[in-house]
Amino acid sequence: MSDPTDYDEGYDDLLDAIDDSEGYYLSCPSGHGSLPPRRVCPVCGDPQLRETPIPDVGRVVTYTVVHVPTPQFDGAAPYVTAIAEFGDVRLTGLVAADPDAVSVGADVSVGVETFDSERRIVFETL
Ligand SMILES: [Zn+2]
């Protein structure tokens, strides 16, 4: 499991990079992908991490339609959150599409949008 503190620290940087179309992930020689910041591969512990650009197109691995939102998303339901695979890394984000338009295996692009006054990873169906 990743340390949630680590993740939070790098999350804004990740959003900045994705917003500038310069998003990248870290890949080790064995092909494990992870999100920055990291010093070693979280899967095999290899310290030789290479910055790899996040591909333009990803694929929805799984998604959830949220009908009963948390209070901060009140008024936005139903909405879709998805995990999409971009190369060797998986990102979690909101999907900017009608729930009926989302399916496993669908191609999506990744961007950053402000949603409910917080910047979030957003996927667009292609
Ligand atoms: Zn590895």
Backbone and ligand atoms as CSV (ligand in chain L), in Angstrom:
chain,resi,resn,atom,element,x,y,z
A,1,MET,N,N,0.845,-1.206,0.000
A,1,MET,CA,C,0.000,0.000,0.000
A,1,MET,C,C,0.874,1.247,0.000
A,2,SER,N,N,0.399,2.266,-0.668
A,2,SER,CA,C,1.166,3.500,-0.683
A,2,SER,C,C,0.836,4.319,0.559
A,3,ASP,N,N,1.783,5.108,0.957
A,3,ASP,CA,C,1.605,5.984,2.096
A,3,ASP,C,C,0.756,7.183,1.659
A,4,PRO,N,N,-0.420,7.361,2.253
A,4,PRO,CA,C,-1.309,8.439,1.804
A,4,PRO,C,C,-0.682,9.818,1.955
A,5,THR,N,N,0.227,9.984,2.894
A,5,THR,CA,C,0.880,11.283,3.069
A,5,THR,C,C,1.749,11.597,1.857
A,6,ASP,N,N,2.499,10.610,1.421
A,6,ASP,CA,C,3.301,10.738,0.212
A,6,ASP,C,C,2.456,11.188,-0.962
A,7,TYR,N,N,1.347,10.500,-1.087
A,7,TYR,CA,C,0.489,10.720,-2.234
A,7,TYR,C,C,-0.037,12.153,-2.250
A,8,ASP,N,N,-0.515,12.623,-1.102
A,8,ASP,CA,C,-1.051,13.980,-1.031
A,8,ASP,C,C,0.002,15.014,-1.394
A,9,GLU,N,N,1.224,14.781,-0.935
A,9,GLU,CA,C,2.270,15.745,-1.188
A,9,GLU,C,C,2.521,15.932,-2.675
A,10,GLY,N,N,2.465,14.859,-3.427
A,10,GLY,CA,C,2.762,14.960,-4.843
A,10,GLY,C,C,1.550,15.226,-5.715
A,11,TYR,N,N,0.381,15.191,-5.112
A,11,TYR,CA,C,-0.829,15.223,-5.936
A,11,TYR,C,C,-0.995,16.545,-6.677
A,12,ASP,N,N,-0.736,17.653,-5.997
A,12,ASP,CA,C,-0.852,18.955,-6.661
A,12,ASP,C,C,0.133,19.077,-7.820
A,13,ASP,N,N,1.354,18.580,-7.598
A,13,ASP,CA,C,2.347,18.602,-8.670
A,13,ASP,C,C,1.875,17.774,-9.857
A,14,LEU,N,N,1.281,16.636,-9.535
A,14,LEU,CA,C,0.769,15.775,-10.606
A,14,LEU,C,C,-0.329,16.501,-11.382
A,15,LEU,N,N,-1.234,17.159,-10.654
A,15,LEU,CA,C,-2.307,17.890,-11.323
A,15,LEU,C,C,-1.744,19.009,-12.192
A,16,ASP,N,N,-0.757,19.735,-11.668
A,16,ASP,CA,C,-0.121,20.795,-12.452
A,16,ASP,C,C,0.443,20.237,-13.751
A,17,ALA,N,N,1.141,19.121,-13.631
A,17,ALA,CA,C,1.792,18.532,-14.797
A,17,ALA,C,C,0.757,18.060,-15.819
A,18,ILE,N,N,-0.295,17.421,-15.342
A,18,ILE,CA,C,-1.328,16.949,-16.266
A,18,ILE,C,C,-2.005,18.143,-16.930
A,19,ASP,N,N,-2.234,19.185,-16.150
A,19,ASP,CA,C,-2.883,20.381,-16.676
A,19,ASP,C,C,-2.044,21.013,-17.790
A,20,ASP,N,N,-0.731,20.903,-17.682
A,20,ASP,CA,C,0.169,21.444,-18.709
A,20,ASP,C,C,0.481,20.411,-19.787
A,21,SER,N,N,-0.249,19.304,-19.800
A,21,SER,CA,C,0.019,18.201,-20.728
A,21,SER,C,C,1.434,17.673,-20.579
A,22,GLU,N,N,1.958,17.758,-19.361
A,22,GLU,CA,C,3.292,17.246,-19.092
A,22,GLU,C,C,3.255,16.172,-18.008
A,23,GLY,N,N,2.092,15.556,-17.860
A,23,GLY,CA,C,1.959,14.538,-16.827
A,23,GLY,C,C,2.873,13.360,-17.098
A,24,TYR,N,N,3.447,12.826,-16.057
A,24,TYR,CA,C,4.303,11.659,-16.232
A,24,TYR,C,C,4.114,10.703,-15.068
A,25,TYR,N,N,4.487,9.466,-15.309
A,25,TYR,CA,C,4.535,8.503,-14.224
A,25,TYR,C,C,5.938,7.933,-14.163
A,26,LEU,N,N,6.173,7.131,-13.167
A,26,LEU,CA,C,7.489,6.541,-12.981
A,26,LEU,C,C,7.411,5.080,-13.358
A,27,SER,N,N,8.345,4.641,-14.175
A,27,SER,CA,C,8.358,3.220,-14.501
A,27,SER,C,C,9.730,2.645,-14.161
A,28,CYS,N,N,9.708,1.448,-13.613
A,28,CYS,CA,C,10.953,0.778,-13.237
A,28,CYS,C,C,11.362,-0.136,-14.397
A,29,PRO,N,N,12.577,-0.682,-14.355
A,29,PRO,CA,C,13.030,-1.548,-15.454
A,29,PRO,C,C,12.124,-2.758,-15.687
A,30,SER,N,N,11.353,-3.172,-14.676
A,30,SER,CA,C,10.462,-4.318,-14.847
A,30,SER,C,C,9.100,-3.923,-15.403
A,31,GLY,N,N,8.917,-2.620,-15.663
A,31,GLY,CA,C,7.671,-2.185,-16.289
A,31,GLY,C,C,6.540,-1.898,-15.321
A,32,HIS,N,N,6.849,-1.754,-14.021
A,32,HIS,CA,C,5.814,-1.361,-13.068
A,32,HIS,C,C,5.650,0.153,-13.114
A,33,GLY,N,N,4.420,0.601,-13.237
A,33,GLY,CA,C,4.167,2.035,-13.244
A,33,GLY,C,C,3.691,2.516,-11.891
A,34,SER,N,N,4.108,3.719,-11.501
A,34,SER,CA,C,3.623,4.317,-10.262
A,34,SER,C,C,3.604,5.824,-10.436
A,35,LEU,N,N,2.864,6.475,-9.553
A,35,LEU,CA,C,2.757,7.926,-9.648
A,35,LEU,C,C,3.804,8.586,-8.764
A,36,PRO,N,N,4.355,9.705,-9.233
A,36,PRO,CA,C,5.332,10.434,-8.425
A,36,PRO,C,C,4.650,11.056,-7.204
A,37,PRO,N,N,5.365,11.433,-6.156
A,37,PRO,CA,C,6.817,11.230,-6.033
A,37,PRO,C,C,7.146,9.891,-5.381
A,38,ARG,N,N,8.157,9.225,-5.900
A,38,ARG,CA,C,8.632,7.980,-5.306
A,38,ARG,C,C,10.127,7.867,-5.517
A,39,ARG,N,N,10.763,7.138,-4.621
A,39,ARG,CA,C,12.205,6.926,-4.762
A,39,ARG,C,C,12.500,5.508,-5.204
A,40,VAL,N,N,11.579,4.605,-4.917
A,40,VAL,CA,C,11.753,3.220,-5.356
A,40,VAL,C,C,10.417,2.715,-5.898
A,41,CYS,N,N,10.497,1.696,-6.744
A,41,CYS,CA,C,9.282,1.084,-7.268
A,41,CYS,C,C,8.482,0.468,-6.120
A,42,PRO,N,N,7.178,0.812,-6.017
A,42,PRO,CA,C,6.377,0.261,-4.910
A,42,PRO,C,C,6.121,-1.236,-5.059
A,43,VAL,N,N,6.331,-1.788,-6.242
A,43,VAL,CA,C,6.075,-3.216,-6.455
A,43,VAL,C,C,7.324,-4.040,-6.168
A,44,CYS,N,N,8.456,-3.647,-6.758
A,44,CYS,CA,C,9.652,-4.489,-6.636
A,44,CYS,C,C,10.809,-3.806,-5.913
A,45,GLY,N,N,10.658,-2.516,-5.571
A,45,GLY,CA,C,11.692,-1.844,-4.799
A,45,GLY,C,C,12.877,-1.353,-5.605
A,46,ASP,N,N,12.801,-1.462,-6.926
A,46,ASP,CA,C,13.912,-1.013,-7.765
A,46,ASP,C,C,14.015,0.516,-7.719
A,47,PRO,N,N,15.208,1.046,-7.431
A,47,PRO,CA,C,15.360,2.508,-7.362
A,47,PRO,C,C,15.555,3.186,-8.723
A,48,GLN,N,N,15.690,2.397,-9.771
A,48,GLN,CA,C,15.923,3.012,-11.088
A,48,GLN,C,C,14.603,3.378,-11.757
A,49,LEU,N,N,14.031,4.491,-11.308
A,49,LEU,CA,C,12.748,4.910,-11.859
A,49,LEU,C,C,12.972,5.915,-12.982
A,50,ARG,N,N,12.222,5.724,-14.049
A,50,ARG,CA,C,12.354,6.583,-15.216
A,50,ARG,C,C,11.033,7.348,-15.387
A,51,GLU,N,N,11.152,8.659,-15.641
A,51,GLU,CA,C,9.947,9.443,-15.888
A,51,GLU,C,C,9.427,9.134,-17.287
A,52,THR,N,N,8.160,8.730,-17.343
A,52,THR,CA,C,7.550,8.341,-18.605
A,52,THR,C,C,6.308,9.198,-18.822
A,53,PRO,N,N,6.191,9.852,-19.976
A,53,PRO,CA,C,5.006,10.687,-20.206
A,53,PRO,C,C,3.722,9.864,-20.124
A,54,ILE,N,N,2.700,10.436,-19.496
A,54,ILE,CA,C,1.399,9.775,-19.478
A,54,ILE,C,C,0.843,9.814,-20.901
A,55,PRO,N,N,0.475,8.652,-21.460
A,55,PRO,CA,C,-0.046,8.628,-22.833
A,55,PRO,C,C,-1.301,9.492,-22.975
A,56,ASP,N,N,-1.555,9.965,-24.199
A,56,ASP,CA,C,-2.723,10.809,-24.448
A,56,ASP,C,C,-4.030,10.060,-24.253
A,57,VAL,N,N,-3.990,8.778,-24.538
A,57,VAL,CA,C,-5.226,7.998,-24.485
A,57,VAL,C,C,-5.081,6.867,-23.479
A,58,GLY,N,N,-6.067,6.753,-22.602
A,58,GLY,CA,C,-6.109,5.664,-21.641
A,58,GLY,C,C,-7.364,4.833,-21.858
A,59,ARG,N,N,-7.505,3.809,-21.024
A,59,ARG,CA,C,-8.610,2.885,-21.188
A,59,ARG,C,C,-9.285,2.685,-19.834
A,60,VAL,N,N,-10.597,2.782,-19.813
A,60,VAL,CA,C,-11.326,2.596,-18.558
A,60,VAL,C,C,-11.194,1.142,-18.110
A,61,VAL,N,N,-10.706,0.950,-16.877
A,61,VAL,CA,C,-10.553,-0.387,-16.315
A,61,VAL,C,C,-11.797,-0.755,-15.515
A,62,THR,N,N,-12.274,0.195,-14.742
A,62,THR,CA,C,-13.486,-0.022,-13.970
A,62,THR,C,C,-14.090,1.333,-13.647
A,63,TYR,N,N,-15.370,1.363,-13.404
A,63,TYR,CA,C,-15.998,2.639,-13.071
A,63,TYR,C,C,-17.195,2.408,-12.163
A,64,THR,N,N,-17.601,3.474,-11.513
A,64,THR,CA,C,-18.731,3.427,-10.599
A,64,THR,C,C,-19.631,4.619,-10.883
A,65,VAL,N,N,-20.911,4.369,-11.001
A,65,VAL,CA,C,-21.871,5.465,-11.116
A,65,VAL,C,C,-22.347,5.799,-9.702
A,66,VAL,N,N,-22.148,7.046,-9.330
A,66,VAL,CA,C,-22.512,7.470,-7.982
A,66,VAL,C,C,-23.855,8.181,-8.039
A,67,HIS,N,N,-24.840,7.562,-7.409
A,67,HIS,CA,C,-26.184,8.148,-7.404
A,67,HIS,C,C,-26.439,8.958,-6.137
A,68,VAL,N,N,-25.779,8.564,-5.062
A,68,VAL,CA,C,-25.953,9.278,-3.799
A,68,VAL,C,C,-24.605,9.886,-3.426
A,69,PRO,N,N,-24.427,11.152,-3.743
A,69,PRO,CA,C,-23.113,11.761,-3.551
A,69,PRO,C,C,-22.837,12.113,-2.096
A,70,THR,N,N,-21.541,12.282,-1.805
A,70,THR,CA,C,-21.166,12.871,-0.531
A,70,THR,C,C,-21.629,14.323,-0.564
A,71,PRO,N,N,-21.763,14.977,0.599
A,71,PRO,CA,C,-22.299,16.347,0.635
A,71,PRO,C,C,-21.568,17.310,-0.303
A,72,GLN,N,N,-20.252,17.136,-0.475
A,72,GLN,CA,C,-19.509,18.084,-1.302
A,72,GLN,C,C,-19.880,17.962,-2.785
A,73,PHE,N,N,-20.445,16.822,-3.170
A,73,PHE,CA,C,-20.842,16.643,-4.570
A,73,PHE,C,C,-22.351,16.770,-4.739
A,74,ASP,N,N,-23.007,17.269,-3.715
A,74,ASP,CA,C,-24.451,17.383,-3.762
A,74,ASP,C,C,-24.860,18.169,-5.011
A,75,GLY,N,N,-25.822,17.635,-5.737
A,75,GLY,CA,C,-26.279,18.319,-6.941
A,75,GLY,C,C,-25.601,17.832,-8.197
A,76,ALA,N,N,-24.515,17.107,-8.056
A,76,ALA,CA,C,-23.779,16.645,-9.237
A,76,ALA,C,C,-24.188,15.231,-9.643
A,77,ALA,N,N,-24.875,14.511,-8.785
A,77,ALA,CA,C,-25.236,13.117,-9.072
A,77,ALA,C,C,-26.320,13.037,-10.143
A,78,PRO,N,N,-26.401,11.976,-10.943
A,78,PRO,CA,C,-25.397,10.910,-10.905
A,78,PRO,C,C,-24.135,11.318,-11.648
A,79,TYR,N,N,-22.989,10.891,-11.120
A,79,TYR,CA,C,-21.737,11.128,-11.824
A,79,TYR,C,C,-20.923,9.850,-11.786
A,80,VAL,N,N,-19.866,9.854,-12.558
A,80,VAL,CA,C,-19.087,8.636,-12.730
A,80,VAL,C,C,-17.666,8.861,-12.245
A,81,THR,N,N,-17.176,7.951,-11.420
A,81,THR,CA,C,-15.751,7.922,-11.127
A,81,THR,C,C,-15.187,6.667,-11.787
A,82,ALA,N,N,-13.979,6.773,-12.285
A,82,ALA,CA,C,-13.403,5.645,-13.007
A,82,ALA,C,C,-11.929,5.502,-12.676
A,83,ILE,N,N,-11.443,4.283,-12.874
A,83,ILE,CA,C,-10.002,4.027,-12.879
A,83,ILE,C,C,-9.647,3.737,-14.328
A,84,ALA,N,N,-8.684,4.470,-14.848
A,84,ALA,CA,C,-8.273,4.263,-16.233
A,84,ALA,C,C,-6.777,3.985,-16.279
A,85,GLU,N,N,-6.403,3.135,-17.212
A,85,GLU,CA,C,-5.024,2.720,-17.365
A,85,GLU,C,C,-4.395,3.530,-18.482
A,86,PHE,N,N,-3.289,4.199,-18.137
A,86,PHE,CA,C,-2.527,4.956,-19.129
A,86,PHE,C,C,-1.135,4.346,-19.157
A,87,GLY,N,N,-0.847,3.576,-20.178
A,87,GLY,CA,C,0.430,2.871,-20.183
A,87,GLY,C,C,0.480,1.928,-18.995
A,88,ASP,N,N,1.504,2.075,-18.153
A,88,ASP,CA,C,1.690,1.159,-17.026
A,88,ASP,C,C,1.095,1.695,-15.729
A,89,VAL,N,N,0.395,2.809,-15.793
A,89,VAL,CA,C,-0.082,3.396,-14.560
A,89,VAL,C,C,-1.596,3.566,-14.596
A,90,ARG,N,N,-2.195,3.514,-13.405
A,90,ARG,CA,C,-3.644,3.693,-13.311
A,90,ARG,C,C,-3.950,4.982,-12.574
A,91,LEU,N,N,-4.886,5.738,-13.120
A,91,LEU,CA,C,-5.316,6.987,-12.501
A,91,LEU,C,C,-6.783,6.871,-12.123
A,92,THR,N,N,-7.152,7.549,-11.055
A,92,THR,CA,C,-8.542,7.606,-10.633
A,92,THR,C,C,-9.063,9.011,-10.893
A,93,GLY,N,N,-10.245,9.106,-11.491
A,93,GLY,CA,C,-10.774,10.435,-11.768
A,93,GLY,C,C,-12.266,10.419,-11.992
A,94,LEU,N,N,-12.798,11.607,-12.172
A,94,LEU,CA,C,-14.200,11.764,-12.547
A,94,LEU,C,C,-14.294,11.655,-14.058
A,95,VAL,N,N,-15.433,11.196,-14.542
A,95,VAL,CA,C,-15.622,11.103,-15.984
A,95,VAL,C,C,-16.609,12.186,-16.422
A,96,ALA,N,N,-16.149,13.018,-17.355
A,96,ALA,CA,C,-16.984,14.101,-17.841
A,96,ALA,C,C,-17.878,13.579,-18.955
A,97,ALA,N,N,-18.829,12.746,-18.586
A,97,ALA,CA,C,-19.729,12.170,-19.584
A,97,ALA,C,C,-20.974,11.659,-18.885
A,98,ASP,N,N,-22.017,11.478,-19.659
A,98,ASP,CA,C,-23.219,10.868,-19.142
A,98,ASP,C,C,-22.899,9.441,-18.702
A,99,PRO,N,N,-23.431,8.997,-17.556
A,99,PRO,CA,C,-23.125,7.630,-17.101
A,99,PRO,C,C,-23.381,6.573,-18.171
A,100,ASP,N,N,-24.388,6.760,-19.016
A,100,ASP,CA,C,-24.685,5.777,-20.061
A,100,ASP,C,C,-23.588,5.697,-21.115
A,101,ALA,N,N,-22.763,6.735,-21.213
A,101,ALA,CA,C,-21.744,6.789,-22.255
A,101,ALA,C,C,-20.434,6.152,-21.814
A,102,VAL,N,N,-20.369,5.703,-20.566
A,102,VAL,CA,C,-19.127,5.151,-20.030
A,102,VAL,C,C,-19.192,3.627,-20.038
A,103,SER,N,N,-18.106,3.001,-20.458
A,103,SER,CA,C,-18.053,1.541,-20.417
A,103,SER,C,C,-16.626,1.095,-20.168
A,104,VAL,N,N,-16.476,-0.112,-19.653
A,104,VAL,CA,C,-15.141,-0.674,-19.450
A,104,VAL,C,C,-14.492,-0.855,-20.819
A,105,GLY,N,N,-13.250,-0.417,-20.932
A,105,GLY,CA,C,-12.551,-0.511,-22.197
A,105,GLY,C,C,-12.657,0.740,-23.046
A,106,ALA,N,N,-13.486,1.693,-22.623
A,106,ALA,CA,C,-13.645,2.927,-23.395
A,106,ALA,C,C,-12.351,3.737,-23.376
A,107,ASP,N,N,-12.049,4.405,-24.484
A,107,ASP,CA,C,-10.886,5.277,-24.553
A,107,ASP,C,C,-11.214,6.614,-23.907
A,108,VAL,N,N,-10.281,7.109,-23.110
A,108,VAL,CA,C,-10.461,8.399,-22.465
A,108,VAL,C,C,-9.165,9.196,-22.528
A,109,SER,N,N,-9.325,10.516,-22.490
A,109,SER,CA,C,-8.170,11.387,-22.318
A,109,SER,C,C,-8.204,11.896,-20.885
A,110,VAL,N,N,-7.085,12.418,-20.419
A,110,VAL,CA,C,-7.027,12.883,-19.028
A,110,VAL,C,C,-6.765,14.379,-18.997
A,111,GLY,N,N,-7.410,15.045,-18.075
A,111,GLY,CA,C,-7.196,16.469,-17.883
A,111,GLY,C,C,-7.462,16.828,-16.443
A,112,VAL,N,N,-7.413,18.117,-16.170
A,112,VAL,CA,C,-7.671,18.591,-14.816
A,112,VAL,C,C,-8.744,19.655,-14.890
A,113,GLU,N,N,-9.755,19.503,-14.072
A,113,GLU,CA,C,-10.801,20.513,-14.022
A,113,GLU,C,C,-11.133,20.814,-12.573
A,114,THR,N,N,-11.601,22.031,-12.374
A,114,THR,CA,C,-12.043,22.392,-11.034
A,114,THR,C,C,-13.488,21.961,-10.894
A,115,PHE,N,N,-13.711,21.132,-9.905
A,115,PHE,CA,C,-15.036,20.586,-9.678
A,115,PHE,C,C,-15.324,20.790,-8.202
A,116,ASP,N,N,-16.383,21.513,-7.910
A,116,ASP,CA,C,-16.720,21.816,-6.524
A,116,ASP,C,C,-15.526,22.466,-5.820
A,117,SER,N,N,-14.944,23.449,-6.491
A,117,SER,CA,C,-13.844,24.298,-6.004
A,117,SER,C,C,-12.569,23.531,-5.640
A,118,GLU,N,N,-12.453,22.292,-6.112
A,118,GLU,CA,C,-11.182,21.586,-5.958
A,118,GLU,C,C,-10.734,21.069,-7.311
A,119,ARG,N,N,-9.435,21.126,-7.562
A,119,ARG,CA,C,-8.932,20.583,-8.816
A,119,ARG,C,C,-8.920,19.065,-8.734
A,120,ARG,N,N,-9.386,18.449,-9.801
A,120,ARG,CA,C,-9.476,16.993,-9.807
A,120,ARG,C,C,-9.074,16.456,-11.173
A,121,ILE,N,N,-8.658,15.217,-11.178
A,121,ILE,CA,C,-8.409,14.526,-12.444
A,121,ILE,C,C,-9.742,14.206,-13.091
A,122,VAL,N,N,-9.872,14.574,-14.356
A,122,VAL,CA,C,-11.110,14.345,-15.084
A,122,VAL,C,C,-10.793,13.610,-16.391
A,123,PHE,N,N,-11.561,12.576,-16.672
A,123,PHE,CA,C,-11.417,11.850,-17.938
A,123,PHE,C,C,-12.491,12.302,-18.894
A,124,GLU,N,N,-12.131,12.411,-20.164
A,124,GLU,CA,C,-13.120,12.680,-21.196
A,124,GLU,C,C,-13.196,11.471,-22.114
A,125,THR,N,N,-14.403,11.015,-22.390
A,125,THR,CA,C,-14.540,9.884,-23.309
A,125,THR,C,C,-14.221,10.369,-24.715
A,126,LEU,N,N,-13.606,9.485,-25.503
A,126,LEU,CA,C,-13.169,9.869,-26.854
A,126,LEU,C,C,-14.064,9.224,-27.913
L,1,ZN,ZN,ZN,9.132,-2.483,-10.260
